Amino acid sequence: MTNSLDLEHLRTLIAIAECGGFGKAAAVRHISQPALSQHVRLLERGLKRKLFERDGRTMRFTREGERVLAEARRIIEVHDASLRRLEAERAPTIVVGSTEHSAEQILPEMIRALQAAFPLCATRFEIGRSTQLTESVAKGTVDFAFILDPTGRSAGHLVGSLPLVWYSARGWAPPEGTLPLIAFEEPCGIRERALSVLAADDRHVEVAAQSTTLEGVLAGVRAGLGVALLPSAGGRPTGLSVRSDLPEAGTTQLRMVTRRGLPEEVEQAALTAGVEFFAQRPHLQLVTAARGA
């Protein structure tokens, strides 16, 4: 068994737990997914125990993995507390929030933009639901966040619009009668949009399963439990098919909300990165006047 634990590898383990997956954790840690997987393999090799196991299409912590995660959190907490007590100089940190829907596409662009504009600053990411991120920005614990706004009434800078797309498992056929819907737990604007669109189309629908995370919604759809309405920033979730037999659901706005007192240069660099993301993807709706929104 290893005689020491690498702090960066432990931070990676914590990021996987907090982000709910390897892909999002890699974006938060500013490393590639293969590099993140290597961190996990080195930990497993050093500790001589398996930390993750496959659960369908996703990976989850083993019982031993949960034990190691708990110790990792204690170690990092003590380490960082020691640095604070020693008043070690740390680079300023920009805290960026993003919904799960836009994290994998937008966060890499944001990393590059912020590192180029503020090379002396560190960047930390918070992944969460739009309502939670909006509250965090209002409290000042997150500097700015990209949130989804299906209603078109939220505050902040309007960056662009994402099409709302119906998905089901490949080969899935809807049952006769009631249409099962997989959705986020309330409150959720996209859930409300799905229900209202289907009701307007005279479809009888029930929420067959719900989750607080995108991975949970996708798992339900992949398992054939029903259909889901999700925003698309390009690409298609693995193992799913687009449903063209369901009514058009329109788009959801993507907005950037900022905390009070955020330096203007940080706000403009982030907004520019968001606008350029849409400019590079003609199939998405670009809002060229976002800077003045």
HELIX and SHEET records of a PDB file:
HELIX    1   1 LEU A    7  CYS A   19  1                                  13    
HELIX    2   2 PHE A   22  ARG A   29  1                                   8    
HELIX    3   3 GLN A   33  LEU A   47  1                                  15    
HELIX    4   4 ARG A   63  ARG A   85  1                                  23    
HELIX    5   5 GLU A  100  ALA A  117  1                                  18    
HELIX    6   6 SER A  130  LYS A  139  1                                  10    
HELIX    7   7 GLY A  189  ALA A  200  1                                  12    
HELIX    8   8 LEU A  214  ARG A  222  1                                   9    
HELIX    9   9 GLU A  264  ALA A  279  1                                  16    
HELIX   10  10 ALA A  290  GLY A  292  5                                   3    
SHEET    1   A 2 PHE A  52  ASP A  55  0                                        
SHEET    2   A 2 THR A  58  PHE A  61 -1                                        
SHEET    1   B 6 ALA A 122  ILE A 127  0                                        
SHEET    2   B 6 THR A  93  SER A  98  1                                        
SHEET    3   B 6 PHE A 144  ASP A 149  1                                        
SHEET    4   B 6 THR A 251  THR A 258 -1                                        
SHEET    5   B 6 HIS A 157  ALA A 169 -1                                        
SHEET    6   B 6 ALA A 228  PRO A 231 -1                                        
SHEET    1   C 6 ALA A 122  ILE A 127  0                                        
SHEET    2   C 6 THR A  93  SER A  98  1                                        
SHEET    3   C 6 PHE A 144  ASP A 149  1                                        
SHEET    4   C 6 THR A 251  THR A 258 -1                                        
SHEET    5   C 6 HIS A 157  ALA A 169 -1                                        
SHEET    6   C 6 LEU A 240  VAL A 242 -1                                        
SHEET    1   D 6 ALA A 122  ILE A 127  0                                        
SHEET    2   D 6 THR A  93  SER A  98  1                                        
SHEET    3   D 6 PHE A 144  ASP A 149  1                                        
SHEET    4   D 6 THR A 251  THR A 258 -1                                        
SHEET    5   D 6 HIS A 157  ALA A 169 -1                                        
SHEET    6   D 6 GLN A 285  LEU A 286 -1                                        
SHEET    1   E 2 LEU A 179  PHE A 184  0                                        
SHEET    2   E 2 VAL A 205  SER A 211  1                                        
END                                                                             
